[in-house]
Amino acid sequence: MTNPKPLDQRLIEKPRDFVYNQVILTAQAFARIEASSGIVLMIAAVVALVWANSPWDESYFDLLHTELNVDLDIVHLDLTLQHWVNDGLMAIFFFLMGLEIKRELVHGELSSTRRALLPMTAALGGMVMPALIYTALNAGGEGGHGWGIPVATDIAFAVGVLSLLSRRVPFSVKIFLLALAIADDIGGILVIAIFYTADLDFVALAIAALILAVTYAFNRAGVRTINIYIVLGALVWLAVHESGIHATIGGVALGLMTPARPYYNPATFAASAEDLAKRYRTAHEADVQGVEESILAQMEDLVKGTESPLERIERALVRWVGFSIVPIFALANAGVTISGDIASDALTSPVSQGVALGLILGKPAGIFLFTFLAVKLGICDLPRGATWSQILGVGLLGGIGFTVALLITDLGFRDHPILADEAKLGVLAASAAAALLGLVFLFFASKPPHPDEAPSSATAAHH
């Protein structure tokens, strides 16, 4: 057996192969890990914090406050870079959220009343209790409007942390957390739309509704040209933005309208593909010019049409959102200047305390209590194989409120930067504590499965 060549020699001989094998494949493997997007998100938040508290802090805040103007004659957008991130890029994040909600409502854990009741009940408890704790500490004060900050759970972070436990936690518990977080997102979206909306422009709102109606009509008519929907989506975003409702709600609406069923019957895919393959072989052997390309185009259309637009778009977006958009959002919003005075003020601030206690105590208490009542009253069943300790651990992970909590902070305290910083410190500290507490608690509350144990084929297929 010959010894492998030294690393530097391989790099000289085949630099492209080296880069592909050592860099690209490694990056692809990292991206496939469930926790990866949460890791990138955490790194972006740490970078923002370090940058905002470094000697170059002015460059950070100057960058965020850079104005980027768009003048379309009909409408003029005068937004800072941070607002473009929060209102523009995050609309794509909320579009993906709308896709996930639609998938769960049609095919997943929210597709029937019986299956949806437990995670939706748990999510309701996980929203009510934090809001009550926050309100109890801030009622009548200038920070009272921030009650919505601790009601949201960050899906990427929570599921990513849970995935670190691998098979130690039953798969049904992971599905419960995912469904709970999605139900929680529905509630968070409603909170933003109803309670964190400025004065409404009903003309712009009517235009947005009209464009959504046109989009729906195109869907029903089977129009599949993606460029048309990109244009319609941009117009919806613009109209919703001008209406006074937060522009990300337009992304949710478009996600919910995306078809969840394929254009072609999957049951006939194999026969159709085999017929096209035979025709391609015949055309190739006959060397008939132009026919091969036509058949290949039909094959491509068959493959795309047999998968639902929702699944295809979700798969295309999920890594861009997880590894680009959400980290950029964290970079633009997690930078809080932490001086001795600010830190001490935050410790005694009812806003920081309300956010932190709402996430760390209110979330697990609400999720566990509402789940317990629903099961004991016979309304729902506990997830198969789950224990009450694991439900409490899921509740602790529900206290990771990072992304949507920071967005609501920006909406609720846009004119109160000091309160916004106090709330952000509460979100960051509580999310980190909830992640650590949930991870440690679930590790000791769960035991590794027997080596022969494996999830059912149906469960694995759903995953």
C-alpha positions in Angstrom: 0.0 0.0 0.0 1.4 3.4 -1.1 1.5 6.3 1.3 -0.8 9.2 0.5 0.8 12.2 -1.0 1.4 15.2 1.3 -1.3 17.8 1.5 0.8 20.5 -0.1 1.7 18.3 -3.1 -2.0 17.4 -3.7 -2.9 21.1 -3.6 -0.2 21.9 -6.2 -1.2 19.0 -8.5 -5.0 19.3 -8.4 -6.0 22.6 -6.8 -9.5 22.5 -8.1 -10.1 19.0 -6.7 -8.6 20.0 -3.4 -10.8 23.0 -3.1 -13.9 21.0 -4.1 -13.2 18.1 -1.7 -11.9 20.1 1.3 -14.0 23.3 1.1 -17.2 22.8 -1.0 -18.1 19.3 0.2 -17.3 20.3 3.8 -19.6 23.4 3.5 -22.4 21.2 1.9 -22.1 18.7 4.8 -22.3 21.5 7.3 -25.4 22.9 5.6 -27.1 19.6 5.9 -26.8 19.5 9.7 -30.1 20.7 11.3 -28.3 22.8 13.9 -26.1 24.6 11.3 -28.4 27.5 10.6 -28.7 28.1 14.3 -25.0 28.1 14.7 -24.6 30.7 11.9 -27.3 32.8 13.4 -25.6 32.7 16.8 -22.2 33.7 15.2 -23.9 36.6 13.4 -25.4 37.8 16.7 -22.0 37.6 18.5 -20.3 39.5 15.6 -22.9 42.3 15.9 -22.4 42.5 19.7 -18.7 42.6 19.4 -18.7 45.1 16.5 -21.2 47.4 18.4 -18.9 47.4 21.4 -15.6 47.7 19.6 -13.5 50.8 18.7 -15.2 50.6 15.3 -18.7 50.9 16.8 -19.5 54.1 14.8 -18.9 52.3 11.5 -21.5 49.6 12.6 -24.2 52.1 13.4 -23.4 54.4 10.4 -23.8 51.4 8.2 -27.2 50.5 9.6 -28.4 54.1 9.3 -27.2 54.5 5.7 -30.2 55.7 3.6 -31.1 53.8 0.4 -33.7 55.6 -1.5 -35.9 54.3 -4.3 -38.0 56.7 -6.4 -40.5 55.0 -8.7 -42.5 58.2 -9.4 -45.7 56.6 -8.1 -44.1 55.8 -4.7 -40.9 56.9 -3.0 -39.1 54.7 -0.5 -36.7 56.4 1.9 -35.4 53.7 4.2 -32.2 53.0 6.1 -30.3 49.9 5.4 -31.6 48.4 8.7 -35.2 49.0 7.6 -34.5 47.4 4.2 -33.2 44.3 6.0 -36.2 44.3 8.5 -38.9 45.1 6.0 -37.4 43.8 2.8 -35.2 40.8 3.4 -37.4 39.5 6.2 -40.4 39.4 3.9 -38.6 36.5 2.3 -38.2 34.9 5.7 -41.9 35.4 6.4 -42.7 34.0 2.9 -40.8 30.8 3.9 -42.7 30.8 7.2 -46.0 31.0 5.2 -44.9 28.1 3.1 -44.1 26.0 6.2 -47.5 26.9 7.8 -49.3 26.0 4.6 -47.4 22.6 4.4 -48.3 21.8 8.0 -51.9 22.8 7.5 -52.3 20.7 4.3 -50.1 17.7 4.9 -48.5 17.9 8.4 -49.2 18.2 12.1 -51.8 20.9 11.7 -53.7 19.1 8.9 -56.5 17.8 11.2 -58.2 19.2 14.2 -57.1 16.3 16.4 -53.5 16.6 15.4 -53.4 20.4 15.4 -55.1 20.8 18.8 -52.2 19.9 21.1 -49.4 22.0 19.5 -51.8 24.9 19.0 -53.0 24.7 22.6 -49.4 24.6 23.8 -48.5 27.5 21.6 -51.4 29.5 23.0 -50.1 28.9 26.5 -46.6 29.8 25.4 -47.9 33.2 24.2 -50.4 34.1 26.9 -48.1 33.4 29.9 -45.1 35.5 28.7 -47.4 38.4 27.7 -49.0 38.3 31.2 -45.6 38.3 32.9 -44.4 41.2 30.8 -47.5 43.2 31.3 -47.5 42.6 35.0 -44.1 44.3 35.2 -44.7 47.0 32.6 -48.4 47.9 32.8 -48.9 51.6 32.7 -45.3 52.3 32.0 -43.6 53.6 28.8 -42.5 50.0 28.0 -46.0 48.6 28.1 -46.3 48.4 24.3 -43.6 45.7 24.2 -45.8 42.9 25.6 -45.6 41.1 22.2 -41.8 40.7 22.3 -41.6 37.5 24.5 -44.5 35.7 22.8 -42.6 34.3 19.8 -40.4 31.2 19.5 -37.5 31.0 17.0 -38.0 27.9 14.9 -34.4 27.7 13.6 -32.8 28.1 16.9 -35.2 25.8 18.9 -35.2 22.9 16.4 -31.4 23.3 15.9 -30.7 23.0 19.6 -33.1 20.0 19.9 -31.3 18.3 17.0 -28.0 18.3 19.0 -29.6 15.6 21.1 -29.9 13.4 18.1 -32.0 10.2 18.8 -31.9 10.8 22.5 -35.2 12.6 22.2 -38.1 10.7 20.6 -38.9 11.8 17.1 -42.5 12.6 18.2 -41.1 15.2 20.5 -39.2 16.9 17.7 -42.4 17.0 15.6 -44.3 18.4 18.6 -41.8 21.2 18.9 -41.8 22.0 15.2 -45.6 22.1 15.1 -45.7 24.1 18.3 -43.3 26.6 16.8 -45.2 26.9 13.6 -48.5 27.4 15.5 -46.6 30.0 17.6 -45.5 31.7 14.4 -49.2 32.0 13.3 -49.9 33.8 16.6 -46.8 36.0 16.2 -47.9 37.0 12.7 -51.3 37.9 14.0 -49.8 39.9 16.9 -47.6 41.9 14.4 -50.5 42.5 12.0 -53.0 43.5 14.6 -51.1 45.2 17.4 -47.9 46.5 15.7 -49.4 48.2 12.7 -49.3 51.9 12.1 -52.2 54.0 10.7 -53.7 52.1 7.9 -53.9 53.4 4.3 -57.0 51.6 3.0 -56.3 52.4 -0.6 -52.9 50.7 -0.5 -54.4 47.8 1.4 -57.1 47.4 -1.2 -54.4 47.4 -4.0 -52.6 44.7 -2.1 -55.8 42.7 -1.8 -56.4 43.1 -5.6 -52.9 41.9 -6.5 -53.3 38.9 -4.2 -56.5 38.1 -5.9 -54.8 38.3 -9.3 -52.1 36.0 -7.9 -54.7 33.5 -6.7 -56.4 33.6 -10.1 -53.1 32.9 -11.9 -52.5 30.0 -9.5 -56.0 28.5 -10.3 -55.5 29.0 -14.0 -52.3 27.0 -13.8 -49.9 29.8 -14.7 -46.4 28.4 -13.8 -44.0 31.1 -15.0 -42.0 32.0 -12.0 -41.1 35.5 -13.2 -44.8 36.6 -13.2 -45.1 35.6 -9.5 -41.8 37.4 -8.6 -43.3 40.7 -10.1 -46.6 40.2 -8.4 -44.8 39.4 -5.1 -42.8 42.6 -5.3 -46.0 44.6 -6.0 -47.7 43.0 -3.0 -44.8 43.8 -0.8 -44.8 47.5 -2.0 -48.6 47.8 -1.5 -48.5 46.2 2.0 -45.6 48.4 3.0 -47.5 51.5 1.9 -50.6 50.4 3.7 -49.1 50.7 7.2 -49.1 46.9 7.9 -45.6 45.6 8.3 -44.4 44.5 4.9 -43.5 41.0 6.0 -47.2 40.1 6.3 -47.3 40.3 2.5 -44.7 37.5 2.4 -46.8 35.4 4.7 -49.9 35.9 2.5 -48.0 34.9 -0.6 -46.6 31.8 1.1 -50.1 30.7 2.2 -51.3 31.1 -1.5 -48.6 28.9 -2.9 -50.0 25.6 -4.3 -49.3 22.7 -2.0 -50.3 20.0 -4.5 -48.4 19.1 -7.7 -49.7 19.9 -11.2 -49.2 16.2 -12.3 -50.4 13.1 -10.6 -47.3 11.5 -8.8 -48.9 8.1 -9.3 -48.3 8.3 -13.1 -44.8 9.7 -12.8 -42.9 6.4 -13.3 -44.9 5.4 -16.4 -44.6 8.9 -17.9 -40.9 9.0 -17.2 -40.3 5.6 -18.7 -42.2 6.6 -21.9 -40.2 9.7 -22.3 -37.0 7.7 -21.7 -37.9 5.3 -24.5 -38.7 8.2 -26.8 -35.4 9.8 -26.0 -33.4 6.6 -26.7 -35.2 6.3 -30.1 -34.6 9.9 -31.0 -30.9 9.6 -29.9 -30.4 6.5 -32.0 -32.1 8.0 -35.0 -30.0 11.2 -34.5 -33.1 13.4 -35.1 -32.0 17.0 -34.6 -34.0 19.0 -32.1 -36.1 16.1 -30.9 -33.8 15.1 -28.0 -33.9 18.7 -26.6 -37.7 18.7 -26.8 -37.9 15.4 -24.9 -35.5 16.6 -22.3 -37.6 19.7 -21.8 -40.6 17.5 -21.3 -38.7 15.4 -18.8 -37.8 18.6 -16.9 -41.4 19.8 -16.9 -42.5 16.3 -15.7 -40.1 16.3 -12.8 -41.0 19.9 -11.7 -44.7 19.4 -12.2 -44.8 16.2 -10.1 -43.5 18.1 -7.1 -45.7 20.7 -5.6 -44.6 24.3 -6.1 -44.6 24.7 -2.3 -42.1 21.9 -1.7 -39.9 23.0 -4.6 -39.8 26.7 -3.5 -39.3 25.8 0.1 -36.4 23.6 -0.7 -34.8 26.3 -2.8 -35.2 29.0 -0.2 -34.6 27.2 3.1 -30.8 27.4 3.0 -30.7 30.9 1.6 -32.9 32.1 4.4 -31.2 30.1 7.1 -27.6 30.9 6.1 -28.0 34.4 4.6 -31.2 36.3 5.3 -31.7 35.5 9.0 -27.9 35.9 9.9 -28.0 39.3 8.1 -31.0 40.2 10.2 -29.2 39.2 13.3 -26.2 41.2 12.3 -28.4 44.3 11.8 -30.4 44.0 15.0 -28.3 42.2 17.7 -25.7 45.0 18.0 -26.4 46.6 21.3 -23.9 48.9 23.1 -23.3 47.3 26.5 -21.6 49.8 28.9 -21.6 49.5 32.6 -24.5 51.9 33.0 -26.5 50.2 30.2 -26.0 46.8 31.7 -26.9 47.9 35.2 -29.9 49.8 33.9 -31.0 46.7 32.0 -30.8 44.5 35.1 -33.3 46.8 36.9 -35.3 47.7 33.8 -38.9 46.3 33.8 -38.6 46.0 30.1 -35.6 43.7 30.2 -37.0 41.8 33.2 -40.3 41.4 31.5 -38.8 40.1 28.3 -36.3 37.8 30.1 -38.8 36.4 32.6 -41.4 36.1 29.9 -39.2 33.9 27.8 -37.4 31.9 30.5 -40.3 31.4 32.9 -43.5 32.3 30.9 -42.8 30.1 27.9 -42.1 26.8 29.6 -44.9 27.4 32.2 -47.5 28.3 29.6 -46.5 25.5 27.2 -46.4 22.8 30.0 -49.6 24.0 31.8 -51.8 24.2 28.7 -50.5 20.9 27.4 -51.1 19.3 30.8 -54.6 20.6 30.9 -55.4 19.5 27.4 -54.2 16.0 28.0 -55.7 15.5 31.4 -59.1 16.8 30.2 -59.0 14.2 27.4 -59.0 16.8 24.7 -55.6 15.7 23.3 -53.1 12.9 23.6 -49.5 13.3 24.6 -47.1 12.7 21.7 -46.2 9.0 21.4 -43.2 8.1 23.5 -43.0 11.5 25.1 -42.7 12.1 28.9 -43.9 15.1 30.9 -40.2 16.0 31.6 -39.6 16.2 27.8 -42.6 18.4 27.4 -41.2 20.8 30.0 -37.8 20.6 28.1 -39.6 21.6 24.9 -41.2 24.5 26.8 -37.7 25.7 27.9 -36.6 25.6 24.2 -39.7 27.6 23.4 -38.1 30.4 25.3 -35.6 31.0 22.5 -37.3 34.0 21.0 -34.5 35.4 18.9 -35.7 36.4 15.4 -39.3 37.4 15.7 -38.7 38.8 19.2 -36.0 41.2 17.8 -38.4 42.2 14.9 -41.2 43.0 17.3 -38.7 45.0 19.5 -37.9 47.1 16.4 -41.6 47.6 15.7 -42.7 48.3 19.3 -39.8 50.6 20.3 -38.8 52.2 17.0 -39.1 55.7 18.6 -37.6 54.6 21.9 -34.0 53.4 21.3 -33.1 53.1 25.0 -36.1 50.8 25.6 -35.3 48.9 22.4 -31.7 48.2 23.6 -33.0 47.1 27.0 -35.5 44.8 25.3 -32.8 43.4 23.0 -30.5 42.6 25.9 -33.4 40.8 27.5 -34.0 38.8 24.3 -30.4 37.9 23.8 -29.7 36.9 27.4 -33.0 35.0 27.7 -32.6 33.2 24.4 -29.1 32.0 25.3 -30.2 30.9 28.8 -33.3 29.1 27.3 -31.2 27.2 24.8 -28.7 26.1 27.5 -31.3 25.2 30.0 -33.5 23.3 27.5 -30.5 21.4 26.1 -29.2 20.3 29.5 -32.7 19.5 30.9 -33.6 17.4 27.9 -30.3 15.6 28.0 -30.9 14.4 31.5 -34.7 14.0 31.0 -34.2 11.6 28.1 -32.3 8.4 27.7 -30.5 7.1 24.6 -32.7 4.7 22.5 -31.8 1.0 22.3 -29.5 0.3 19.3 -32.3 -1.7 17.6 -34.9 1.0 18.0 -35.6 3.1 14.9 -38.3 5.5 13.8 -41.1 4.0 11.8 -40.9 4.2 8.0 -43.9 6.5 7.9 -42.3 8.8 10.5 -39.0 8.8 8.8 -40.6 9.6 5.5 -42.5 12.5 7.0 -39.3 13.8 8.5 
